[in-house]
Amino acid sequence: MNYSSNETIRHMSDNELIADYKRSHDKLLVGELYKRYAHLVFGMCINYFKDKDTAKDMVIQIFEKLFEELKKREVENFKAWLTFVVRNYCISEIRKMQTQQSRQTEYQLDLKTEITDEVEPENATENQIVQLETALNELNPFQKKCIELFYYKKMSYVQIVEITGYSINEVKSYIQNGKRNLKLILTETK
């Protein structure tokens, strides 16, 4: 079917849009569902995240997810199914954020006890600061960059991903391995 006319799509039921999307994979059909339900999804996301920008991001991510989900699922009542998808997606994202926040806190505490025990910037001698800077320079460039952004610039994993282009898993790995390597380097220089 040719969907060049938005008027044709506008008059289709949710079930017709889904059935035609499964056949054609024409994203305009999901776009119509977006027009109909984005406000509902946004309202639910605001309820979970309490932040407009985060809610807007979640709406986009959820509708992007629908492109694949609608191909696989049998959906009889789209609105009810969508609220279920949104609820689960938001809960999953909140858990990820909490886990990330917990890991950041853990890493910061670890770094403070493992590295800054060696060199407390406020109480550090000039020699200790030089040792830390030297140790940082011995890390590979990926680890050094992530350590500096995370611990010195106080950036989140997501911010580091945006700045560096590394994946979230690469950022976590570079920070963890860099922290371990810094400890080894500082221990060897004692």
C-alpha positions as CSV (number, residue, x, y, z in Angstrom):
1,M,0.0,0.0,0.0
2,N,1.2,3.5,-0.8
3,Y,1.3,5.7,2.3
4,S,2.1,8.9,0.6
5,S,-1.1,10.4,1.8
6,N,-1.0,11.2,5.5
7,E,-4.8,11.4,5.4
8,T,-4.9,7.7,4.7
9,I,-2.7,6.8,7.6
10,R,-4.5,9.2,9.9
11,H,-7.8,7.3,9.5
12,M,-6.4,3.9,10.1
13,S,-7.0,2.2,13.5
14,D,-4.1,1.3,15.7
15,N,-4.5,-2.4,14.8
16,E,-4.5,-1.6,11.1
17,L,-1.3,0.5,11.5
18,I,0.4,-2.3,13.3
19,A,-0.7,-5.0,10.8
20,D,0.5,-2.9,7.9
21,Y,3.7,-2.1,9.6
22,K,4.4,-5.8,10.1
23,R,4.0,-6.3,6.4
24,S,5.7,-3.2,5.0
25,H,8.1,-2.0,7.8
26,D,7.1,1.5,6.8
27,K,8.1,3.7,9.6
28,L,5.5,6.3,8.8
29,L,3.0,3.9,10.3
30,V,4.8,3.9,13.6
31,G,5.1,7.6,13.2
32,E,1.3,7.9,13.3
33,L,1.3,5.8,16.5
34,Y,3.9,8.3,17.9
35,K,1.6,11.2,17.0
36,R,-1.3,9.5,18.8
37,Y,0.5,8.4,21.9
38,A,3.7,10.4,22.5
39,H,1.9,12.6,25.0
40,L,0.8,9.5,27.0
41,V,4.4,8.1,27.0
42,F,5.8,11.5,27.9
43,G,3.4,11.8,30.8
44,M,4.4,8.3,32.1
45,C,8.1,9.0,31.7
46,I,7.8,12.3,33.6
47,N,6.1,10.4,36.4
48,Y,9.1,8.0,36.6
49,F,12.0,10.4,36.0
50,K,10.7,13.8,37.2
51,D,12.7,15.5,34.5
52,K,11.4,16.8,31.2
53,D,14.7,16.3,29.2
54,T,15.1,12.7,30.5
55,A,11.4,12.0,29.8
56,K,11.8,13.4,26.2
57,D,14.9,11.1,25.7
58,M,12.9,8.1,27.0
59,V,10.0,8.8,24.7
60,I,12.3,8.7,21.7
61,Q,14.1,5.5,22.9
62,I,10.8,3.8,23.5
63,F,9.4,4.6,20.1
64,E,12.7,3.5,18.5
65,K,12.3,0.2,20.4
66,L,8.8,-0.2,19.0
67,F,10.2,-0.5,15.5
68,E,11.5,-3.9,16.4
69,E,9.0,-4.9,19.0
70,L,6.0,-4.4,16.8
71,K,7.5,-6.8,14.2
72,K,7.7,-9.6,16.8
73,R,4.6,-9.1,19.0
74,E,1.0,-9.8,18.5
75,V,-0.7,-6.6,19.9
76,E,-4.4,-6.5,20.2
77,N,-4.8,-3.4,22.4
78,F,-2.0,-1.1,21.5
79,K,-2.6,1.5,24.2
80,A,-2.6,-1.1,27.0
81,W,0.4,-2.9,25.6
82,L,2.3,0.4,25.1
83,T,1.7,1.4,28.8
84,F,3.1,-2.0,29.8
85,V,6.2,-1.4,27.6
86,V,6.7,2.1,28.9
87,R,6.4,1.0,32.5
88,N,8.9,-1.8,32.1
89,Y,11.3,0.3,30.1
90,C,11.3,3.1,32.6
91,I,11.8,0.7,35.5
92,S,14.7,-0.9,33.7
93,E,16.3,2.4,32.9
94,I,15.9,3.6,36.5
95,R,17.6,0.4,37.7
96,K,20.5,1.0,35.2
97,M,20.8,4.5,36.4
98,Q,20.8,3.4,40.1
99,T,23.4,0.7,39.3
100,Q,25.5,3.3,37.5
101,Q,25.2,5.7,40.3
102,S,26.1,3.0,42.8
103,R,29.2,2.0,40.7
104,Q,30.3,5.6,40.4
105,T,30.1,6.1,44.2
106,E,31.9,2.8,44.7
107,Y,34.7,3.8,42.2
108,Q,35.0,7.2,43.8
109,L,35.3,5.7,47.3
110,D,37.8,3.1,46.0
111,L,39.8,5.8,44.2
112,K,39.8,7.9,47.3
113,T,41.0,5.1,49.5
114,E,43.4,3.5,47.1
115,I,44.9,6.4,45.2
116,T,44.3,9.5,47.2
117,D,45.5,7.8,50.3
118,E,48.8,7.9,48.4
119,V,48.2,11.5,47.3
120,E,45.6,13.7,49.0
121,P,45.7,16.8,46.7
122,E,44.9,19.2,49.6
123,N,47.6,17.7,51.9
124,A,49.9,16.3,49.2
125,T,53.5,17.2,49.0
126,E,54.8,18.5,45.7
127,N,56.6,15.1,45.3
128,Q,53.3,13.2,45.7
129,I,51.6,15.3,43.1
130,V,54.4,14.7,40.7
131,Q,54.2,11.0,41.4
132,L,50.5,10.9,40.6
133,E,50.9,13.0,37.4
134,T,53.8,10.7,36.4
135,A,51.7,7.6,37.1
136,L,48.8,9.1,35.1
137,N,51.1,9.6,32.1
138,E,52.1,5.9,32.3
139,L,48.5,4.8,31.7
140,N,47.4,4.1,28.1
141,P,45.7,7.2,26.6
142,F,42.2,5.7,26.9
143,Q,42.5,4.9,30.6
144,K,44.2,8.3,31.3
145,K,41.4,10.2,29.5
146,C,38.6,8.3,31.3
147,I,40.3,8.6,34.7
148,E,40.8,12.3,34.3
149,L,37.2,12.9,33.1
150,F,35.6,10.7,35.8
151,Y,37.6,11.6,38.9
152,Y,39.0,15.1,38.2
153,K,36.2,16.6,36.1
154,K,33.5,14.6,38.0
155,M,31.8,13.5,34.7
156,S,29.3,10.6,34.6
157,Y,29.8,7.6,32.3
158,V,27.3,9.0,29.9
159,Q,29.1,12.3,29.7
160,I,32.4,10.5,29.1
161,V,30.7,8.4,26.3
162,E,29.5,11.6,24.7
163,I,32.9,13.3,24.8
164,T,35.1,10.4,23.8
165,G,32.9,8.3,21.6
166,Y,33.8,5.1,23.6
167,S,31.0,2.7,24.5
168,I,29.7,2.7,28.0
169,N,31.4,-0.7,28.6
170,E,34.7,0.7,27.3
171,V,34.5,3.7,29.6
172,K,33.8,1.4,32.6
173,S,36.6,-0.9,31.7
174,Y,39.1,2.0,31.1
175,I,38.3,3.5,34.5
176,Q,38.5,0.2,36.4
177,N,41.7,-0.9,34.7
178,G,43.2,2.6,34.9
179,K,42.5,2.8,38.6
180,R,44.1,-0.6,39.1
181,N,47.1,0.3,37.0
182,L,47.5,3.6,38.9
183,K,47.6,1.8,42.2
184,L,50.2,-0.6,40.9
185,I,52.4,2.2,39.5
186,L,52.1,4.2,42.7
187,T,52.9,1.2,44.8
188,E,56.0,0.4,42.7
189,T,57.3,3.9,43.0
190,K,57.3,3.9,46.8
